[in-house]
Amino acid sequence: MERLRMGVIGAGMMGQRHCRVYTTLRRAQLVGVCDASPQVGQQVARQHEVPFYAQVDDLLDQVDAVSLVTPTPAHYGLAMRCLERGIHVLVEKPITETLEQAESLTLAAEASGLIVQVGHIERFNPTYLELKNVLESMTVLAVNLRRLSPYEGSRTDVDVVLDLMIHDTNLVLDLVGQEPAAVSAYGLTAFSGAIDHAVAQLSFDSGPLLTMTASRVTEQKVRCIEVTALEAYLECDLLNKSISVHRRTIGEYVNCNHPGVKYRQESLVERIQVPNNEPLSLELQSFVDCIAEAKTPLVTAREGLKALRLATGIRDAIYERLNTVALDLKTARQRVPEPVTI
């Protein structure tokens, strides 16, 4: 089978991972790397024994498809150039910097007939996939998603909503199957001057109560989903690939041939077996297979648009609340009477 010629635009940490995975996939062949920094790009290209291209158009001349792994502000322009050249593209999340760009790119993608996939990698996390299977037979009442990281190593070109919570906005829309009826959100700044810690509460017309927390001010890295259902309580660790299902138990009073009656309650905990597959490998293999078989991607441009729209709504709610609090404080200070000197 002839392999698809794959290129990677952006040779940072994530771009290097894309390069590594493409060298291992069936149906794919890494043929080139492009980066704004020649030093970085040449080093990565040498590591994988492929050419380095200083100009994007030179790389596009050589490929069938690319992974677009650049800072978010560059996503829209580069993705549109790929579509104009007839190149399939996987664009890392968030799909674009603004909603207007996302809407324009989505329309262009749908009109092009090309495969455009958005890199919401958690959709390919085997732990999340198993969680969805388990929840199919349950009545979900509430979901709590927590995505926490230390500030060191976090992206600085976007705030925590577009850096971390954007993952969970996509998961939420996929898990619930509808957009929220109402959004309430809170946030604060700590290091960057932008939002570094955010909490969002979503309500749905016919769905669970849902809370998302994203932070880049914690010392521990956490990626978890907690689900309260009528049938059980579930703990899902996306980072360590584990799912625990705590079943409802009934306590009982027992007579142990001793004076008095004792109370006993036993807990039933199921450990769900999760395949030890690398999410990025599953994601990129799916991208390649969609191109080869003309299939619709699991995460389309329109899904990327919806995730960004929800994230933008959360950011707007946070900034509106912060501005209101600041205005209230300013007004309160103005109302404080000047001290009277006697």
NUTI-219976 format. One line per 8 residues: number of its first residue (from 0); for each residue x negated, z negated, y of N, C-alpha, C. Coordinates in steps of 0.001 Angstrom, whole numbers, plus 500000, padded with zeros to 6 digits. Atoms other than C-alpha are relative to their C-alpha. Layout:
<lumfis>
NUM = X/Z/Y/X/Z/Y/X/Z/Y; ... .
</lumfis>
This chain:
<lumfis>
0 = 499145/500000/498809/500000/500000/500000/499111/500000/501238; 500772/499944/498769/498636/500941/503414/500274/498764/500841; 499854/501234/499239/497999/497850/505470/500233/500285/501480; 499722/499883/498568/499274/497368/509008/498784/499540/500789; 501142/500330/499149/496608/497298/511707/500448/498981/501044; 499587/501103/499148/496912/493960/513513/498909/499659/501010; 500910/500448/498965/495331/492901/516793/500446/498665/500564; 499686/501287/499370/495165/489561/518598/499540/500053/501446 .
8 = 500307/500066/498568/495333/489287/522394/500007/498534/500397; 500155/501416/499689/494013/485905/523443/499232/499315/498886; 500866/500543/501046/491131/484290/521559/499738/498509/500190; 500112/501453/499896/491742/480642/522409/500203/499350/498642; 499876/500732/501254/492344/477971/519800/501084/500595/499101; 498906/499457/500802/495714/479359/518686/499720/501448/499611; 500339/498620/500320/494516/482957/518885/499013/500087/498854; 500959/500022/501104/491619/482100/516583/500693/499731/498672 .
16 = 499242/500261/501224/494093/480741/514060/500743/501258/499542; 499337/498747/500357/496045/483992/514204/499007/500955/499347; 501025/499123/500581/492828/485915/513537/499691/499590/498566; 500317/500489/501342/492009/483727/510549/501086/500359/498994; 498898/499757/500933/495450/484098/509002/500149/501479/499695; 499845/498560/500242/495612/487881/509466/498991/500515/498979; 501001/499547/500975/492447/488231/507400/500372/499626/498571; 499612/500458/501342/494244/486583/504462/501311/500601/499513 .
24 = 498650/499569/500342/497625/488330/504500/500023/501332/499256; 499727/498710/500613/498852/491049/502210/500686/500888/501039; 499408/499008/499095/499949/494200/504060/499380/500004/501388; 500545/500099/498644/497805/493242/507088/498488/500149/499993; 501443/499887/499800/494334/494038/508381/499702/499732/501463; 500422/500284/498636/492807/492486/511487/499004/501069/500434; 500858/498884/499582/491263/495365/513456/499395/499803/501386; 500581/500171/498683/490451/493915/516869/500510/498776/500721 .
32 = 499690/501180/499198/490445/491064/519363/499784/500346/501462; 500130/499802/498557/490983/491097/523135/500163/498655/500688; 499897/501249/499250/490383/488250/525563/499432/500212/501397; 500471/499880/498621/489867/487812/529291/498555/499538/500141; 501391/500465/499990/486585/486051/528513/499205/500784/498960; 500798/499238/500965/484109/488493/526925/499191/499112/499063; 500822/500877/500827/481955/485632/525685/500805/499412/498848; 499141/500584/501041/484806/483951/523814/500487/501076/499046 .
40 = 499458/498932/500834/486345/487204/522582/498960/500596/499070; 501050/499424/500837/483027/488591/521301/499604/499060/498874; 500350/500971/501028/482277/485394/519437/501021/500004/498862; 498947/499980/501013/485646/485435/517649/499972/501319/499230; 500060/498695/500659/485348/489169/516927/498846/500059/499000; 501145/500012/500919/481888/488684/515390/500296/499161/498759; 499690/500888/501123/483180/485859/513244/500827/500719/498939; 499119/499299/500941/485775/488177/511694/499570/501445/499755 .
48 = 500589/498672/500213/483604/491305/511792/500960/501123/500408; 499120/498979/499425/486012/493294/513977/499540/500281/501422; 500410/499696/498625/485549/494999/517367/500646/499077/501023; 499445/500683/498837/486049/493170/520650/500365/501048/501045; 499545/499070/498975/488038/494990/523334/500203/499226/501296; 499875/500656/498699/487683/493968/526971/501303/500389/500696; 498779/499497/499380/490734/496051/527951/501133/500032/498980; 498848/500052/500901/494175/495537/526437/500369/501385/499484 .
56 = 499591/498658/500411/494990/499258/526397/499074/500579/498939; 500927/499511/501023/491856/499965/524360/500339/499419/498632; 499567/500602/501263/493031/497526/521706/501292/500631/499510; 498710/499441/500388/496559/498945/521746/499859/501404/499408; 500246/498684/500590/495111/502356/520908/499707/499901/498499; 500498/500140/501369/493935/500935/517568/500953/499266/499057; 499188/500920/500801/496848/498800/516312/501428/500491/499803; 498556/499825/500216/500361/498875/514892/500770/498842/500613 .
64 = 499323/501206/499518/501173/495347/516033/498963/499022/500524; 500898/501013/499454/499685/492434/517979/500670/498638/500020; 499590/501353/499644/499918/488695/518307/499586/499781/501446; 500258/500241/498581/500186/487825/521985/499854/498490/500181; 500294/501432/499994/498487/484417/522272/499237/499656/501275; 500594/500218/498685/497757/484107/525994/500745/498885/500724; 499202/500920/499185/498810/481606/528678/501365/500600/500325; 498614/499566/499827/502560/481782/529289/500219/500991/501150 .
72 = 499745/499059/498897/502414/483532/532712/499672/501452/499662; 500374/498627/500348/500859/486599/531034/500913/500621/498946; 499197/499501/501113/503467/486942/528273/500826/501233/500361; 499036/498939/499679/505970/489147/530060/499312/501342/500207; 500658/498732/499694/503633/491777/531443/499340/500623/498780; 500681/499466/501182/501615/492130/528244/500991/500446/498941; 499000/499611/500998/504673/492189/525972/500675/501314/500381; 499379/498752/499560/506268/494934/528069/499039/501175/499812 .
80 = 500977/498934/500235/503043/496970/527885/499959/500384/498528; 499989/499711/501444/503114/496662/524105/501214/500847/499629; 498781/499244/500321/506708/497889/523926/499906/501429/500538; 500148/498655/499423/505926/500808/526227/499079/500872/499160; 500936/499258/500843/503134/501789/523834/500487/500118/498564; 499461/499918/501361/505360/501466/520749/499349/499040/499029; 500709/500988/500816/503524/498388/519473/500926/498813/499718; 499267/501211/500369/505296/495624/517542/499247/498784/500528 .
88 = 500675/501133/499364/504605/492213/519066/500599/498669/499557; 499621/501403/500166/504690/488552/518167/499474/499268/501228; 500389/500687/498776/504673/486579/521413/500175/498505/499791; 499933/501442/500181/503863/482890/521304/501054/499396/500930; 499004/500688/499184/506397/480417/522655/499337/499372/501216; 498672/499441/499747/507797/480141/525249/499909/501497/500210; 500015/498544/499968/508792/483781/525265/499434/500543/501309; 500517/499599/498682/508087/484134/529010/499978/498778/500907 .
96 = 500088/501096/499041/507510/482029/532089/501352/499692/500631; 498717/500194/499322/510987/482547/533636/501142/500574/499174; 498817/499483/500684/514510/483177/532441/500226/501474/500308; 499809/498597/499624/514693/486442/534377/499084/500904/499173; 500928/499236/500826/511602/487709/532546/500467/500039/498550; 499548/500064/501393/512991/486548/529196/501192/500912/499762; 498836/499134/500140/516280/488358/529767/499586/501474/500012; 500478/498623/499917/514463/491557/530760/499256/500402/498731 .
104 = 500759/499697/501212/512091/491384/527783/500918/500108/498789; 499063/499959/501125/514948/490676/525368/500760/501320/499963; 499288/498715/499939/516893/493728/526542/499071/501149/499613; 500967/498956/500337/513767/495877/526300/499676/499989/498510; 500299/500123/501430/513018/494559/522813/501137/500563/499159; 498854/499551/500787/516520/495235/521539/500217/501503/500130; 499840/498558/499804/516505/498741/522998/498865/500805/499364; 501195/499279/500448/513056/499613/521637/500022/500388/498533 .
112 = 500044/499779/501445/513758/499440/517912/498753/499425/499362; 501221/500609/500509/510453/497579/517555/500252/498551/499585; 499901/501399/500388/509896/494192/515943/499375/499143/501099; 500485/500973/499025/509590/491478/518590/500389/498621/499481; 499786/501335/500559/509195/487991/517190/499391/498975/500932; 500498/501061/499131/508765/484760/519151/499413/498898/499120; 500746/500919/500844/506270/482218/517836/500487/498571/499988; 499495/501360/500215/508517/479226/517242/499636/499599/498580 .
120 = 500605/500194/501312/506344/478136/514351/500727/498967/499145; 499335/501030/500785/508403/475096/513341/501148/500557/499156; 498953/499378/500820/511114/477423/512034/499458/500396/498622; 500630/499645/501255/508611/478272/509294/499351/498796/499325; 500535/501208/500605/507602/474693/508614/500787/499699/498729; 499256/500223/501247/508478/474096/504930/500797/498705/500003; 499255/501257/499913/509582/470565/505811/501345/500228/500673; 498740/499696/499315/512190/471873/508251/500910/500840/499105 .
128 = 499204/499157/500886/513333/474498/505752/500654/499165/498894; 499420/500876/501022/513833/471826/503072/501053/499081/500601; 499011/500856/499344/515643/469581/505561/501320/500730/500153; 498771/499226/499854/518150/472339/506262/500741/500105/498659; 499370/499929/501321/518779/472696/502526/500700/498693/499650; 499422/501309/500321/519401/468965/502154/501257/499743/500822; 498881/500294/499098/521766/468848/505141/501223/500876/499748; 498870/499091/500236/523983/471659/503850/501220/499278/499439 .
136 = 498888/500709/500639/526117/469187/501858/500352/498700/500708; 499773/501264/499290/526170/466424/504488/500753/500211/501304; 499332/500017/498705/528242/465556/507539/499097/499293/500994; 500991/500540/499070/525719/465073/510332/500694/499387/501214; 499419/500695/498862/526615/462540/513011/499065/499980/501207; 500958/500105/498906/523434/462205/515061/498633/500481/499538; 501348/499511/500292/519972/463767/515252/499077/499550/501126; 501006/500434/499032/516882/462364/516960/498692/500724/499688 .
144 = 501250/499260/500174/513832/464616/517434/498951/499415/500931; 501093/500543/499198/510511/463174/518620/498754/500845/499794; 501212/499174/500026/507460/465268/519501/499039/499409/501040; 500875/500785/499141/504663/463120/520907/498544/500378/499752; 501409/499639/500097/501001/463867/521633/499205/499267/501061; 500861/500486/498929/498039/462474/523561/499792/501086/501037; 500153/499016/498932/497337/464153/526888/498795/500898/499770; 501195/499201/500259/493879/465290/525866/500313/501096/498983 .
152 = 499723/498869/500880/494188/468732/524339/501330/500670/500282; 498720/499387/499656/497623/469438/525832/499786/501178/500936; 500066/498871/499084/498322/472642/527691/500263/499526/501418; 499839/500403/498607/498056/472372/531459/500709/501062/500838; 499348/498951/499222/499710/475655/532477/501506/499816/500063; 498564/500279/499989/503204/474290/531720/500206/498496/499852; 499708/501415/500175/504922/470885/531726/500357/499714/498548; 499786/500393/501398/505805/468952/528566/501251/500643/499404 .
160 = 498788/499361/500525/509230/470601/528286/499663/501377/499422; 500368/498666/500482/507743/474094/527963/498801/499966/499058; 501132/500132/500904/504686/472822/526102/500456/499515/498627; 499633/500624/501269/506285/470629/523412/501497/500079/499685; 498568/500059/500297/510061/470271/523770/500589/501368/499684; 499511/498652/500271/510506/474068/523653/500093/500260/498500; 499898/499894/501458/509811/473808/519896/501360/499498/499532; 498799/500656/500488/512744/471473/519456/501275/500610/500561 .
168 = 498798/499312/499517/515151/473397/521669/500372/501125/499048; 499719/498948/500971/514803/476258/519196/500531/499415/498694; 499529/500631/501235/515209/473941/516190/501437/499507/500147; 498655/500528/499765/518289/472334/517720/501050/501109/499951; 499045/498899/499981/520029/475641/518371/500188/500592/498609; 499891/499500/501370/519258/476769/514826/500740/499014/499115; 499419/501034/500855/520291/473468/513255/501492/499824/500256; 498596/500242/499649/523579/473039/515129/500809/501303/499980 .
176 = 499306/498718/500035/524451/476738/515414/500828/500296/501227; 499276/499750/498753/525840/476502/518941/499227/499389/501151; 500666/500545/498829/524701/475797/522483/500731/498738/500464; 499363/501263/499614/525350/472321/523941/501021/500171/501106; 498992/499997/498953/528389/471622/526052/499523/499264/501238; 500513/500782/498862/526513/469140/528240/498577/499557/499712; 501397/500406/500103/522896/468193/528923/499732/498905/501019; 500458/501065/499113/521546/464955/530369/498526/499775/499702 .
184 = 501441/500079/500254/517796/464553/530835/499303/499115/501028; 500810/500879/499174/515218/462161/532236/498536/500361/499775; 501409/499712/500163/511498/462547/532844/499148/499269/501008; 500942/500626/499084/508399/461181/534501/498660/500725/499937; 501343/499442/499959/504913/462266/535507/498997/498873/499809; 501021/501005/500242/501760/460467/534436/498607/500486/500372; 501343/499492/499796/498667/462663/534558/499958/501319/500774; 500148/498610/499561/499403/466274/535432/500642/500307/501334 .
192 = 499216/499675/498819/501697/466031/538435/501286/500721/499650; 498764/499406/500519/504319/467818/536321/500640/498988/499045; 499330/500902/500931/506686/466313/533758/499116/499814/498763; 500840/500303/501162/504603/464571/531069/500763/499287/498897; 499176/500704/500996/507341/462601/529290/501449/500308/500316; 498622/499578/499758/510906/463827/528863/500912/499565/498858; 498960/500364/500972/514071/462652/527122/501257/500770/500363; 498782/499226/499765/517116/464886/526740/501069/499587/499002 .
200 = 498849/500308/500859/520553/464046/525369/500980/501163/500090; 499115/498848/500062/522785/466899/524240/501287/499627/499282; 498717/500177/500680/526456/466876/523330/500597/501369/499716; 499428/498739/500454/528310/469609/521462/501506/499839/499801; 498545/500042/500169/531985/470502/521264/500373/499598/498578; 499724/500343/501399/531914/470254/517471/498672/499843/499279; 501313/500187/500589/528592/468840/516486/499498/498592/500200; 500535/501361/499945/526318/465802/516345/499567/499603/501398 .
208 = 500699/500501/498832/525021/463604/519115/498518/500280/499779; 501363/499551/500206/521490/464779/519711/499092/499530/501130; 500980/500484/499040/518442/463290/521421/498642/500624/499688; 501352/499464/500149/515056/464927/522010/499066/499236/500926; 501041/500629/499204/511922/463149/523214/498719/500797/499842; 501291/499300/500018/508748/465020/524150/499060/499279/500958; 500942/500738/499171/505652/463291/525473/498583/500467/499737; 501433/499755/500171/501985/464029/526076/499208/498864/500632 .
216 = 500679/501194/499500/501066/460490/527096/499858/498946/498903; 500122/500955/501095/501036/458850/523655/498670/500189/499282; 501263/499928/500725/497948/458043/521618/500187/500529/498580; 499725/499545/501364/499622/458988/518345/500754/501323/500037; 499307/498723/500106/500701/462481/517380/501163/499849/499039; 498782/500170/500795/504278/462471/516097/500820/501278/500054; 499090/498855/500091/506495/465320/514903/501065/499630/498970; 499025/500477/500979/509649/463944/513343/501431/500305/500421 .
224 = 498560/499828/499812/513372/464488/512934/500698/498919/499194; 499225/501055/500676/515695/461588/512117/501474/500391/500064; 498611/499547/500095/519211/462412/510944/500869/498882/499443; 498993/500933/500496/522163/460064/510611/501208/500801/499554; 498849/499296/500559/524838/461496/508326/500922/498991/499332; 499076/500889/500701/527895/460014/506666/499449/499600/498643; 500455/500221/501368/526173/460300/503319/498648/499312/499891; 501362/500525/500099/522634/459175/504161/499326/499987/501360 .
232 = 500894/499969/498840/519914/458536/506725/498717/500688/499543; 501150/499213/500410/517018/461018/506635/498869/499881/501012; 501205/499980/499188/513459/460790/507956/499175/501212/499599; 500707/498743/500260/511681/464124/508258/498732/500023/500844; 501289/499972/499320/507957/464190/509125/499445/501416/499917; 500450/498612/499995/507042/467734/510151/498484/500110/499921; 501454/499970/499971/503385/466840/510551/499414/499742/498616; 500521/500377/501313/502801/465203/507175/500805/500571/498840 .
240 = 499207/499275/500997/505389/467337/505357/500644/499049/498981; 499291/500922/500880/507620/464613/503951/501426/499807/500487; 498595/500287/499697/511365/463932/503787/500441/498827/499132; 499445/501145/500713/512894/460588/502839/501496/499945/500260; 498549/500086/499893/516618/460289/502140/500431/498605/499564; 499553/501359/500277/518032/456771/502366/501507/500038/499743; 498592/499947/500387/521319/456662/500485/500685/498683/500297; 499207/501197/499760/524085/454232/501281/500071/499165/498737 .
248 = 499936/500905/501140/524029/451187/499020/501071/498945/500247; 498961/501029/499912/526610/448515/498273/499420/498685/499501; 500510/501304/500404/525577/444887/498187/500924/499331/498992; 499188/500699/500993/526771/442576/495452/499544/498549/499897; 500316/501393/500260/526940/438898/494707/499770/499846/498511; 500354/500123/501415/525280/437952/491439/499776/498535/499646; 500251/501334/500542/525074/434841/489293/498807/500108/499066; 501242/499876/500761/521541/434490/487965/499774/498778/499103 .
256 = 500073/501178/500875/522354/431494/485698/499308/498827/500687; 500539/501096/499215/521206/429248/488488/501121/499451/500866; 498951/500555/499135/523243/426931/490659/500199/500865/501242; 499688/499197/498823/524967/428844/493423/500059/501477/499672; 499876/498557/500139/525618/432540/493892/499067/500664/501003; 500955/499322/499129/523001/434885/495311/500482/501401/500355; 499632/498663/499531/523420/438089/497313/498812/500937/499793; 501046/499025/500254/521475/441206/496339/500437/501371/500521 .
264 = 499730/498632/499564/521254/444660/497917/498760/500846/499730; 501103/499121/500335/519098/447437/496566/500125/501304/500778; 500011/498745/499262/518082/450529/498521/499579/501134/499079; 500345/498805/500749/517965/454007/497053/499366/500992/500964; 500727/499082/499131/515338/456235/498664/499515/501186/499173; 500446/498779/500664/514804/459836/497581/498856/500619/500799; 501099/499281/499378/511531/461628/498308/500134/501472/499636; 499799/498581/500247/512108/465352/498689/498644/500703/499891 .
272 = 501237/499244/500173/509358/467608/497369/499945/501138/501013; 500182/498972/498971/508047/469811/500190/498811/500872/499622; 501137/499109/500309/505893/472895/499436/498891/499847/501040; 501139/500183/499101/502413/472601/500917/499521/501345/500539; 500333/498694/499420/502500/475958/502739/499682/499846/501479; 500360/500031/498584/500888/476579/506129/501061/500748/500809; 498951/499331/499222/503636/477329/508696/499526/501288/500673; 500479/498800/499311/501463/479828/510614/499847/501162/499022 .
280 = 500131/498947/501002/500723/481759/507442/501367/500581/499637; 498638/499531/500290/504447/481935/506633/500556/500803/501166; 499482/499325/498815/505235/482958/510206/499416/501405/500132; 500641/498699/499820/502698/485789/510399/500297/500931/498822; 499623/499146/501132/503492/487030/506882/501406/500545/500193; 498642/499546/499724/507152/487184/507887/499996/501103/501051; 500128/498984/498950/506194/489162/511013/499546/501329/499397; 500515/498794/500645/504201/491651/508940/501058/500619/499083 .
288 = 498972/499491/500915/506987/491947/506336/501156/500637/500753; 498909/499427/499202/509605/492564/509034/499622/501390/500505; 500460/498684/499557/507515/495459/510355/500027/500985/498842; 500117/499106/501153/506870/496921/506908/501353/500379/499420; 498702/499783/500639/510482/496604/505759/501126/500211/501007; 499003/499791/498944/512262/497108/509117/501103/498949/499944; 499052/501104/500056/513916/493695/508873/500047/499273/501342; 499860/500798/498784/515206/491481/511683/499179/498720/499869 .
296 = 500809/501221/500074/512764/488637/512466/500873/498746/499937; 499297/501281/500051/513773/485054/511780/500226/499461/501411; 499880/500450/498608/513117/484246/515463/499874/501225/500897; 499978/498798/499172/514129/487215/517600/499715/499663/501462; 500171/500200/498565/513525/487716/521302/501204/499280/500593; 498800/500660/499459/517115/486645/521939/500003/498517/499668; 500094/501430/500321/516537/483363/520108/498969/499327/500890; 500984/500536/499068/513435/482852/522217/500584/499804/501382 .
304 = 499310/500107/498714/515558/483489/525302/500910/498773/500029; 499084/501143/500051/518152/480901/524211/499235/498679/500040; 500814/501215/499994/515441/478301/523558/499461/499727/501405; 500505/500154/498639/513958/478926/527012/501122/499612/500954; 498863/500343/499130/517406/478766/528632/500337/498514/499884; 499718/501421/500184/518039/475338/527104/498889/499148/500604; 501125/500745/499435/514551/474134/528056/500059/500004/501527; 499887/499906/498545/515085/475370/531618/501113/499105/500519 .
312 = 498909/500897/499615/518405/473518/531794/499574/498542/499973; 500509/501373/500096/516657/470330/530673/499050/499711/501163; 500932/500182/498881/513876/470787/533263/500761/499855/501320; 499217/500062/498758/516432/471421/536021/500689/498639/500134; 499319/501293/499973/518335/468263/535061/499026/498877/500333; 501013/501025/499718/515135/466203/535143/499613/500012/501473; 500433/499918/498602/513990/467497/538525/501128/499627/500961; 498867/500385/499148/517471/467078/539990/500134/498484/500061 .
320 = 499913/501461/500030/517514/463456/538863/498837/499368/500766; 501160/500536/499286/513977/462832/540170/500163/500161/501511; 499795/499770/498573/514868/464378/543534/501065/499077/500560; 498940/500898/499555/518032/462288/543738/499473/498586/500169; 500584/501344/499919/516115/459091/543001/499087/499892/501222; 500904/500020/498850/513474/459991/545610/500786/499954/501304; 499181/499993/498785/516167/460723/548190/500661/498653/500212; 499371/501310/499885/517941/457447/547428/499005/498953/500495 .
328 = 501023/500945/499562/514676/455525/547842/499674/500198/501471; 500303/499710/498597/513951/457273/551128/501108/499490/500895; 498855/500461/499210/517456/456542/552386/500024/498485/500082; 499989/501469/500022/517174/452913/551311/498940/499437/500938; 501063/500478/499109/513877/452507/553170/500407/500151/501465; 499572/499769/498617/515412/453982/556315/501036/498983/500451; 498954/500960/499650/518230/451465/556139/499471/498584/500166; 500565/501349/499880/515902/448464/555964/499730/499712/501470 .
336 = 500201/500292/498564/516012/446830/559443/498549/499577/500288; 501332/500396/499583/512784/446332/561331/499964/498483/500154; 500094/501457/499831/511541/442744/561254/500053/499605/501487; 499839/500485/498643/512396/440769/564366/498934/498934/500280; 501022/500957/499620/509560/438959/566076/500562/499022/501043; 499466/501023/499095/510534/435695/567707/498835/499296/500700 .
</lumfis>
